[in-house]
Amino acid sequence: MTSEIYLADQAFGKQLVAQSPETYLGYVAWASTVVDWMRQNNLWGKLVTRIAYFIATPWSKEMAFLMGVPVKRTFAGRILMKVGLRFCAAIGRSQSSRLNRGLV
């Protein structure tokens, strides 16, 4: 990830927290698990890392484009962004509901 895309990612995260805290909560919920898997020094960790790279690359370019970075959009990036944000929002609503009921 280039420094320009990394900075856009940080700005996107701050924007997401402000505009849709539940979506951000959902992202953190699943992403922390995936990062833990990626840190494993075994076949599972290597597999998850490859899959994450395959997904994160087009998503990060789409996110950077939306944040004004001059990168080329891809169909995969647009789909991943659209589906990914909905997925994160659904998880975030579930997490928020569980927090409100004292289950987490």
FIKOLZA-1660 file (N, C-alpha, C; in steps of 0.1 Angstrom, whole numbers, plus 5000, padded with zeros to 4 digits):
% residues 104
   i   px   py   pz ch aa at
   1 5009 4988 5000  A  M  N
   1 5000 5000 5000  A  M CA
   1 5009 5012 5000  A  M  C
   2 5006 5021 4991  A  T  N
   2 5014 5034 4990  A  T CA
   2 5011 5043 5002  A  T  C
   3 5020 5052 5005  A  S  N
   3 5017 5061 5016  A  S CA
   3 5004 5070 5013  A  S  C
   4 5002 5073 5000  A  E  N
   4 4991 5081 4997  A  E CA
   4 4978 5073 4999  A  E  C
   5 4978 5060 4996  A  I  N
   5 4966 5052 4999  A  I CA
   5 4964 5050 5014  A  I  C
   6 4976 5048 5021  A  Y  N
   6 4975 5046 5035  A  Y CA
   6 4969 5058 5042  A  Y  C
   7 4973 5070 5038  A  L  N
   7 4967 5082 5044  A  L CA
   7 4953 5084 5041  A  L  C
   8 4949 5080 5028  A  A  N
   8 4935 5080 5025  A  A CA
   8 4927 5070 5033  A  A  C
   9 4933 5059 5036  A  D  N
   9 4926 5049 5044  A  D CA
   9 4924 5054 5058  A  D  C
  10 4934 5061 5064  A  Q  N
  10 4932 5067 5077  A  Q CA
  10 4921 5078 5077  A  Q  C
  11 4920 5086 5067  A  A  N
  11 4910 5096 5066  A  A CA
  11 4896 5090 5064  A  A  C
  12 4896 5079 5056  A  F  N
  12 4883 5072 5054  A  F CA
  12 4878 5066 5067  A  F  C
  13 4887 5060 5075  A  G  N
  13 4883 5055 5088  A  G CA
  13 4877 5065 5097  A  G  C
  14 4884 5077 5097  A  K  N
  14 4879 5088 5106  A  K CA
  14 4865 5092 5101  A  K  C
  15 4863 5093 5088  A  Q  N
  15 4851 5097 5082  A  Q CA
  15 4840 5087 5085  A  Q  C
  16 4843 5074 5084  A  L  N
  16 4834 5063 5087  A  L CA
  16 4829 5064 5102  A  L  C
  17 4839 5066 5111  A  V  N
  17 4835 5067 5125  A  V CA
  17 4825 5078 5127  A  V  C
  18 4827 5090 5120  A  A  N
  18 4818 5101 5122  A  A CA
  18 4805 5099 5115  A  A  C
  19 4805 5093 5104  A  Q  N
  19 4792 5092 5096  A  Q CA
  19 4784 5079 5099  A  Q  C
  20 4791 5068 5103  A  S  N
  20 4785 5056 5105  A  S CA
  20 4792 5047 5115  A  S  C
  21 4791 5051 5128  A  P  N
  21 4799 5044 5138  A  P CA
  21 4796 5029 5139  A  P  C
  22 4784 5025 5136  A  E  N
  22 4781 5010 5136  A  E CA
  22 4788 5003 5125  A  E  C
  23 4789 5009 5113  A  T  N
  23 4797 5003 5102  A  T CA
  23 4812 5001 5107  A  T  C
  24 4817 5012 5113  A  Y  N
  24 4831 5011 5118  A  Y CA
  24 4832 5000 5128  A  Y  C
  25 4823 4999 5137  A  L  N
  25 4823 4989 5148  A  L CA
  25 4823 4975 5141  A  L  C
  26 4815 4973 5131  A  G  N
  26 4814 4960 5124  A  G CA
  26 4827 4957 5117  A  G  C
  27 4834 4967 5111  A  Y  N
  27 4847 4965 5105  A  Y CA
  27 4857 4961 5115  A  Y  C
  28 4858 4968 5126  A  V  N
  28 4867 4964 5136  A  V CA
  28 4865 4950 5142  A  V  C
  29 4852 4946 5143  A  A  N
  29 4849 4933 5148  A  A CA
  29 4854 4922 5140  A  A  C
  30 4852 4922 5127  A  W  N
  30 4857 4912 5118  A  W CA
  30 4872 4913 5115  A  W  C
  31 4877 4926 5113  A  A  N
  31 4890 4928 5109  A  A CA
  31 4900 4923 5120  A  A  C
  32 4897 4925 5132  A  S  N
  32 4906 4921 5143  A  S CA
  32 4908 4906 5143  A  S  C
  33 4897 4899 5140  A  T  N
  33 4898 4884 5139  A  T CA
  33 4907 4880 5127  A  T  C
  34 4905 4886 5116  A  V  N
  34 4913 4883 5104  A  V CA
  34 4928 4886 5106  A  V  C
  35 4931 4897 5113  A  V  N
  35 4945 4901 5116  A  V CA
  35 4951 4890 5125  A  V  C
  36 4943 4886 5135  A  D  N
  36 4948 4875 5144  A  D CA
  36 4952 4863 5136  A  D  C
  37 4943 4859 5126  A  W  N
  37 4945 4847 5118  A  W CA
  37 4958 4849 5109  A  W  C
  38 4959 4861 5104  A  M  N
  38 4971 4864 5095  A  M CA
  38 4984 4863 5103  A  M  C
  39 4984 4866 5115  A  R  N
  39 4996 4865 5124  A  R CA
  39 5001 4851 5127  A  R  C
  40 4992 4842 5124  A  Q  N
  40 4996 4828 5127  A  Q CA
  40 5007 4823 5117  A  Q  C
  41 5017 4817 5122  A  N  N
  41 5028 4813 5113  A  N CA
  41 5026 4799 5109  A  N  C
  42 5015 4796 5102  A  N  N
  42 5012 4783 5097  A  N CA
  42 5004 4784 5083  A  N  C
  43 5000 4773 5078  A  L  N
  43 4993 4773 5065  A  L CA
  43 4980 4782 5066  A  L  C
  44 4973 4781 5077  A  W  N
  44 4961 4789 5078  A  W CA
  44 4964 4804 5077  A  W  C
  45 4974 4808 5084  A  G  N
  45 4978 4822 5084  A  G CA
  45 4982 4827 5070  A  G  C
  46 4990 4818 5063  A  K  N
  46 4994 4822 5049  A  K CA
  46 4982 4822 5040  A  K  C
  47 4973 4813 5041  A  L  N
  47 4961 4813 5033  A  L CA
  47 4952 4826 5035  A  L  C
  48 4950 4829 5048  A  V  N
  48 4942 4841 5051  A  V CA
  48 4949 4853 5046  A  V  C
  49 4962 4854 5047  A  T  N
  49 4969 4866 5042  A  T CA
  49 4968 4867 5027  A  T  C
  50 4968 4856 5020  A  R  N
  50 4966 4857 5005  A  R CA
  50 4952 4862 5001  A  R  C
  51 4943 4856 5008  A  I  N
  51 4929 4860 5006  A  I CA
  51 4927 4875 5009  A  I  C
  52 4932 4879 5020  A  A  N
  52 4931 4893 5025  A  A CA
  52 4937 4902 5014  A  A  C
  53 4949 4899 5009  A  Y  N
  53 4955 4907 4999  A  Y CA
  53 4947 4908 4987  A  Y  C
  54 4941 4897 4982  A  F  N
  54 4932 4896 4971  A  F CA
  54 4920 4906 4972  A  F  C
  55 4915 4906 4984  A  I  N
  55 4903 4915 4987  A  I CA
  55 4907 4929 4990  A  I  C
  56 4917 4931 4998  A  A  N
  56 4921 4944 5002  A  A CA
  56 4927 4953 4991  A  A  C
  57 4933 4947 4982  A  T  N
  57 4940 4956 4971  A  T CA
  57 4929 4963 4963  A  T  C
  58 4919 4957 4957  A  P  N
  58 4909 4965 4950  A  P CA
  58 4901 4974 4959  A  P  C
  59 4898 4969 4971  A  W  N
  59 4890 4977 4980  A  W CA
  59 4898 4990 4984  A  W  C
  60 4911 4988 4987  A  S  N
  60 4918 5000 4991  A  S CA
  60 4919 5010 4980  A  S  C
  61 4920 5006 4967  A  K  N
  61 4921 5015 4956  A  K CA
  61 4907 5022 4954  A  K  C
  62 4897 5015 4956  A  E  N
  62 4883 5021 4955  A  E CA
  62 4882 5032 4966  A  E  C
  63 4886 5028 4978  A  M  N
  63 4885 5037 4990  A  M CA
  63 4893 5049 4987  A  M  C
  64 4905 5048 4982  A  A  N
  64 4914 5059 4979  A  A CA
  64 4908 5068 4968  A  A  C
  65 4902 5062 4958  A  F  N
  65 4895 5069 4948  A  F CA
  65 4884 5078 4954  A  F  C
  66 4876 5072 4963  A  L  N
  66 4865 5079 4969  A  L CA
  66 4870 5091 4978  A  L  C
  67 4882 5089 4983  A  M  N
  67 4888 5100 4991  A  M CA
  67 4896 5110 4983  A  M  C
  68 4896 5109 4969  A  G  N
  68 4902 5119 4961  A  G CA
  68 4916 5116 4956  A  G  C
  69 4921 5104 4958  A  V  N
  69 4934 5100 4954  A  V CA
  69 4932 5096 4939  A  V  C
  70 4941 5100 4930  A  P  N
  70 4940 5097 4916  A  P CA
  70 4945 5083 4913  A  P  C
  71 4936 5073 4915  A  V  N
  71 4939 5059 4912  A  V CA
  71 4928 5054 4903  A  V  C
  72 4931 5043 4896  A  K  N
  72 4921 5038 4887  A  K CA
  72 4911 5029 4894  A  K  C
  73 4898 5031 4892  A  R  N
  73 4888 5023 4898  A  R CA
  73 4887 5010 4891  A  R  C
  74 4882 5000 4898  A  T  N
  74 4880 4987 4892  A  T CA
  74 4866 4983 4896  A  T  C
  75 4860 4974 4887  A  F  N
  75 4847 4968 4890  A  F CA
  75 4847 4961 4904  A  F  C
  76 4858 4953 4906  A  A  N
  76 4859 4945 4918  A  A CA
  76 4859 4955 4930  A  A  C
  77 4866 4966 4929  A  G  N
  77 4867 4975 4940  A  G CA
  77 4854 4981 4943  A  G  C
  78 4846 4985 4933  A  R  N
  78 4833 4991 4935  A  R CA
  78 4824 4981 4942  A  R  C
  79 4824 4968 4937  A  I  N
  79 4815 4958 4943  A  I CA
  79 4820 4955 4958  A  I  C
  80 4833 4953 4960  A  L  N
  80 4838 4951 4974  A  L CA
  80 4834 4962 4983  A  L  C
  81 4835 4974 4979  A  M  N
  81 4831 4986 4987  A  M CA
  81 4817 4985 4991  A  M  C
  82 4808 4983 4980  A  K  N
  82 4794 4983 4983  A  K CA
  82 4790 4972 4992  A  K  C
  83 4794 4960 4989  A  V  N
  83 4790 4948 4997  A  V CA
  83 4797 4949 5011  A  V  C
  84 4810 4953 5011  A  G  N
  84 4818 4953 5023  A  G CA
  84 4812 4963 5033  A  G  C
  85 4808 4975 5029  A  L  N
  85 4802 4984 5038  A  L CA
  85 4789 4979 5044  A  L  C
  86 4781 4973 5036  A  R  N
  86 4768 4967 5041  A  R CA
  86 4771 4955 5050  A  R  C
  87 4781 4947 5047  A  F  N
  87 4785 4936 5056  A  F CA
  87 4789 4942 5070  A  F  C
  88 4798 4952 5069  A  C  N
  88 4803 4958 5082  A  C CA
  88 4791 4964 5090  A  C  C
  89 4782 4971 5083  A  A  N
  89 4771 4977 5090  A  A CA
  89 4762 4967 5096  A  A  C
  90 4760 4955 5090  A  A  N
  90 4752 4945 5096  A  A CA
  90 4759 4939 5108  A  A  C
  91 4772 4937 5107  A  I  N
  91 4779 4932 5119  A  I CA
  91 4779 4942 5130  A  I  C
  92 4781 4955 5126  A  G  N
  92 4781 4965 5136  A  G CA
  92 4767 4967 5143  A  G  C
  93 4756 4965 5136  A  R  N
  93 4743 4965 5142  A  R CA
  93 4742 4954 5152  A  R  C
  94 4747 4942 5148  A  S  N
  94 4746 4931 5157  A  S CA
  94 4755 4933 5169  A  S  C
  95 4767 4938 5168  A  Q  N
  95 4776 4941 5179  A  Q CA
  95 4770 4951 5188  A  Q  C
  96 4764 4962 5182  A  S  N
  96 4758 4972 5190  A  S CA
  96 4746 4967 5198  A  S  C
  97 4738 4959 5192  A  S  N
  97 4727 4953 5199  A  S CA
  97 4731 4944 5210  A  S  C
  98 4742 4936 5208  A  R  N
  98 4747 4928 5219  A  R CA
  98 4753 4936 5230  A  R  C
  99 4760 4947 5226  A  L  N
  99 4765 4956 5237  A  L CA
  99 4754 4962 5245  A  L  C
 100 4743 4966 5238  A  N  N
 100 4732 4972 5245  A  N CA
 100 4725 4963 5255  A  N  C
 101 4726 4950 5251  A  R  N
 101 4720 4940 5260  A  R CA
 101 4729 4934 5270  A  R  C
 102 4742 4939 5270  A  G  N
 102 4752 4934 5279  A  G CA
 102 4758 4920 5276  A  G  C
 103 4757 4916 5264  A  L  N
 103 4762 4903 5260  A  L CA
 103 4776 4902 5256  A  L  C
 104 4783 4914 5254  A  V  N
 104 4797 4914 5250  A  V CA
 104 4805 4919 5261  A  V  C
% end
